[in-house]
Amino acid sequence: MTPTPIRRTLLGAALLLAAIPAASAQDASSTAEQTIAAMTKIFGDHPGKRSNHAKGVVVEGSFTPSKDAKTLSKAGVFSGAAVPVTVRFSDATGLPQIPDGAPEANPHGLSIKFKPADGSEMDVVTNSLKFFPVATGEEFRDLLVAITKSGPGTAKPTPVEQFMAAHPNAPKALATAKTPSSFGRQVYNGVNAFILVDAAGKRTPFRYRIVPVAGEELLSADDAKAKGPNYLVEEMPAHLAKAPVAFRIEAQIAQPGDTTKDATVAWPEDRRFVDLGTLTLTKAVPDSQTAEKALLFMPNNLPDGVEVSDDPLIDARVQAYAISFGRRSQ
């Protein structure tokens, strides 16, 4: 039987685990289980939905690589021909009915599944944070656990306040996410570092940045609150029925000394940005709810020519996503 993309992705995650010493693999799995359990305690149990970024909309289109992309990576997705893509935009939290304009719906997410003709599927997972609140899966779990212990009436400083004080980049990161007028008018960042590998074996560390061609348009807190509860998930299909939505996919190139293993540290804006190509979205899928249940985006689902870096959050995300997918597909 030919493996489906989802089966291939889960197999890849299993193979990655097989390469890790048994104790480390067990620790990673335990941390992921605890992370998902904490999310469920915070947001409730919503069968068939993601543990985080539960509310979203699925659309389709294509990616046309730039000439520069081919010089940085030998991956088929950058070889020159336009590549079909499936994209999911989403709100934060595990609440399927969260109002799109609520502050808690930040950061919004953009995930892309590239499907080139050679079968070398690639996933990219981004969000609207400029950098991530924590550097490891264990820290992310601890943040969620602190939230579960910080309900009304909890003595000050609450566990989450203590966590924020001990991790000063966390509140700074969360403050970078703003509410857009449209999913198509927001900048999305790949907070984790990856490696582009060219035909000669040259390795280039980078982070993704996905920039709307129409420009970013953010709302004030009052304007966001005044919007309808589903304005983002409704606006995207309505827009695509009239005209495409386009983004530039860029690679921010690391310089020597830039950390690739700490997602809480943003690289300076004077770093070189390389245009990897244009993402053009053209239509919404007929049944977004059904489509998104079957979709699994894995940061380590990569073709030859793109590799994971030493960022520990990548594997932490893979572990948690696999557990969340297994639960929603039951």
C-alpha positions in Angstrom: 0.0 0.0 0.0 1.4 3.4 -0.9 1.7 5.6 2.2 -0.5 8.7 2.3 1.3 12.1 3.0 0.0 11.9 6.6 1.3 8.4 7.1 4.7 9.4 5.5 4.9 12.4 7.9 4.2 10.3 11.0 6.7 7.7 9.8 9.3 10.4 9.4 8.6 11.5 13.0 9.0 7.9 14.2 12.3 7.6 12.3 13.5 10.8 13.9 12.6 9.4 17.3 14.4 6.1 16.5 17.6 8.1 16.1 17.4 9.6 19.6 18.6 7.6 22.6 15.8 5.8 24.3 15.8 8.0 27.5 15.7 11.2 25.5 12.9 9.9 23.2 10.8 9.0 26.3 11.5 12.4 27.8 10.4 14.2 24.6 7.2 12.1 24.4 6.4 12.7 28.0 6.9 16.4 27.6 4.6 16.5 24.6 1.9 14.5 26.4 2.1 16.9 29.3 1.9 19.9 26.9 -1.2 18.6 25.2 -2.7 17.7 28.6 -2.2 21.3 29.8 -3.7 22.7 26.7 -6.8 20.5 27.2 -7.1 21.7 30.8 -6.9 25.4 29.6 -9.1 25.2 26.6 -11.3 22.2 27.2 -11.7 19.0 25.2 -13.0 19.6 21.6 -13.1 16.3 19.7 -11.9 16.5 16.2 -10.1 19.8 16.7 -6.4 20.8 17.2 -5.2 21.2 20.7 -3.9 24.7 19.7 -4.9 26.8 16.7 -8.2 25.0 16.7 -10.1 27.5 14.5 -9.0 28.1 11.0 -9.7 28.0 7.2 -8.1 26.0 4.5 -7.3 27.4 1.0 -5.3 26.3 -2.0 -3.0 27.9 -4.6 0.6 27.6 -5.9 4.1 28.6 -5.1 6.4 30.0 -7.8 10.1 29.9 -6.7 12.5 32.7 -7.5 15.8 32.3 -9.4 17.7 33.0 -6.1 15.9 30.1 -4.3 17.5 27.5 -6.6 21.0 28.8 -5.8 20.5 28.3 -2.1 18.7 24.9 -2.1 18.6 21.8 -4.3 15.1 21.0 -3.1 12.6 20.2 -5.9 10.2 22.8 -4.5 12.7 25.5 -5.5 13.6 24.0 -8.9 11.7 26.4 -11.1 8.2 25.0 -11.8 5.1 26.3 -9.9 4.2 24.0 -7.1 0.6 23.3 -5.8 0.1 24.2 -2.1 -2.5 23.7 0.6 -2.5 26.5 3.2 -4.3 26.8 6.6 -4.7 30.1 8.3 -5.7 29.9 12.0 -6.4 31.7 15.3 -4.4 30.8 18.4 -5.9 28.8 21.3 -7.7 25.5 21.4 -11.1 27.2 21.3 -12.9 26.5 18.1 -15.4 29.4 18.6 -12.9 32.1 19.7 -13.8 35.5 18.2 -11.2 36.3 15.4 -10.6 39.7 16.8 -10.1 38.7 20.4 -6.6 39.4 21.8 -6.3 35.8 22.7 -6.6 34.8 19.1 -3.1 36.1 18.6 -0.7 35.0 17.3 -2.4 33.9 14.1 -0.9 31.0 12.1 -0.1 30.3 8.5 0.9 26.7 7.6 1.8 25.6 4.1 2.0 22.1 2.5 4.1 22.2 -0.7 3.3 19.3 -3.1 5.8 19.3 -6.0 5.5 16.8 -8.8 8.5 14.8 -7.6 6.7 13.8 -4.5 9.2 15.6 -2.1 6.5 17.2 0.1 7.5 20.1 2.3 5.7 21.7 5.3 6.3 25.2 6.6 4.7 26.3 9.9 4.7 30.0 10.8 2.9 32.5 13.0 2.7 36.2 13.6 5.0 36.4 16.5 8.4 38.0 15.7 10.1 35.6 18.0 9.0 32.8 20.3 8.3 33.1 24.1 10.4 30.1 25.1 13.4 28.2 23.8 12.5 24.6 24.6 9.5 22.2 24.7 10.0 21.8 28.5 9.7 25.6 28.9 6.6 25.7 26.8 5.0 23.0 28.9 6.0 24.8 32.1 4.3 28.0 30.8 1.1 26.2 30.1 1.2 24.4 33.4 1.7 27.8 35.1 -1.4 29.1 33.3 -3.5 26.2 34.6 -2.4 27.1 38.2 -3.2 30.8 37.9 -6.9 31.1 38.0 -9.0 33.7 39.7 -8.2 34.1 43.3 -4.7 32.7 43.0 -2.2 34.4 45.3 0.1 37.0 43.8 2.5 36.7 42.2 0.7 33.9 40.4 2.6 31.0 38.8 2.3 32.5 35.4 3.5 35.9 36.7 6.5 34.1 38.2 7.1 32.3 34.9 7.1 35.6 33.0 9.4 37.2 35.4 11.9 34.4 35.1 11.6 34.4 31.3 11.6 38.1 30.3 11.5 37.4 26.6 8.1 35.6 26.9 6.0 38.7 27.5 8.0 40.6 24.9 7.3 37.9 22.3 3.6 37.8 23.0 3.4 41.6 22.7 4.6 41.4 19.1 1.4 39.7 17.8 -1.3 42.1 16.5 -4.8 41.5 15.0 -4.9 42.0 11.2 -7.7 43.2 9.0 -7.4 40.0 7.0 -5.4 36.8 7.2 -3.9 38.0 3.9 -2.7 41.3 5.4 -0.4 39.9 8.1 3.3 39.1 8.2 4.1 35.6 9.4 7.4 34.5 10.8 9.2 31.1 11.0 10.6 31.5 14.5 12.7 28.3 14.2 15.9 28.2 12.1 16.3 25.7 9.3 19.1 24.9 6.8 19.1 25.4 3.1 21.5 23.0 1.3 22.6 23.6 -2.3 23.8 21.2 -5.0 27.4 21.6 -3.9 26.6 20.9 -0.2 26.8 24.5 1.0 24.6 24.9 4.1 22.8 28.2 4.8 21.0 28.7 8.1 17.8 30.8 7.7 14.4 31.6 9.1 11.2 32.1 7.1 9.4 35.4 6.8 6.1 35.5 4.8 5.1 39.0 3.7 1.7 39.9 2.2 2.1 41.6 -1.3 -0.7 43.9 -0.4 1.1 45.0 2.7 0.5 44.4 6.4 -2.7 46.0 7.8 -3.2 45.8 11.6 -6.2 46.8 13.7 -6.4 48.7 16.9 -7.7 46.8 19.9 -11.1 48.7 19.6 -11.4 48.1 15.9 -10.6 44.4 16.3 -13.2 44.1 19.1 -15.8 45.6 16.9 -15.4 43.0 14.1 -17.7 40.0 13.8 -16.6 36.9 15.6 -15.7 35.1 12.3 -14.5 38.0 10.2 -11.1 36.5 9.4 -12.2 33.0 8.5 -15.1 34.4 6.4 -13.2 37.2 4.7 -10.5 34.9 3.1 -12.9 32.7 1.1 -14.9 35.7 0.1 -11.8 37.5 -1.1 -10.5 34.5 -3.0 -13.9 34.2 -4.9 -13.0 37.7 -6.4 -9.2 37.8 -6.6 -6.1 36.0 -5.5 -4.1 36.7 -2.3 -0.3 36.7 -2.7 2.6 36.6 -0.3 6.4 36.8 -0.8 8.2 33.9 1.0 11.6 35.2 2.2 14.6 33.6 3.9 16.3 35.7 6.5 20.0 34.6 6.3 21.9 34.1 9.5 25.4 35.6 9.9 28.1 33.9 12.0 27.2 34.3 15.6 23.5 34.3 15.1 21.9 31.6 17.3 20.0 28.9 15.5 18.9 27.0 18.6 17.1 29.8 20.6 13.8 30.9 19.1 13.5 33.6 21.8 16.2 35.6 20.1 15.2 37.5 16.9 18.0 38.1 14.4 18.8 41.7 13.6 16.7 43.3 10.9 19.9 44.2 8.9 20.4 40.6 8.1 20.0 39.8 4.4 16.6 38.7 3.2 16.4 36.5 0.1 13.2 36.2 -2.0 12.4 32.5 -2.2 9.3 33.0 -4.4 5.7 34.0 -4.5 2.8 32.2 -2.7 -0.4 32.8 -4.7 -3.7 31.7 -3.1 -6.6 31.3 -5.5 -9.5 29.3 -3.9 -11.0 28.1 -0.7 -11.5 24.3 -0.3 -15.2 23.3 -0.5 -15.4 21.9 3.1 -12.7 23.5 5.2 -13.8 21.7 8.4 -13.3 18.3 6.8 -10.1 19.3 5.1 -8.4 20.7 8.2 -9.2 17.6 10.3 -7.1 15.5 7.8 -4.3 18.0 7.4 -1.1 17.5 9.4 1.7 20.1 9.1 5.1 18.9 10.5 8.1 21.1 10.7 10.4 18.2 10.0 8.5 17.1 6.8 11.3 18.3 4.5 12.8 17.4 1.2 16.4 16.8 0.3 17.8 20.4 0.3 16.1 21.7 3.4 17.1 20.4 6.9 16.3 21.1 10.5 18.7 23.1 12.6 19.8 22.5 16.2 16.7 24.3 17.5 15.2 21.9 20.1 11.7 23.4 19.6 11.4 21.8 16.2 11.4 18.3 17.6 9.2 19.5 20.5 6.6 20.7 18.0 6.8 17.5 16.0 6.1 15.4 19.1 3.1 17.6 20.2 1.6 17.9 16.7 1.7 14.1 16.3 -0.1 13.6 19.6 -2.7 16.2 18.8 -3.3 14.8 15.3 -3.7 11.3 16.8 -6.4 12.5 19.2 -8.4 14.5 16.6 -8.4 11.7 14.1 -9.9 9.2 16.5 
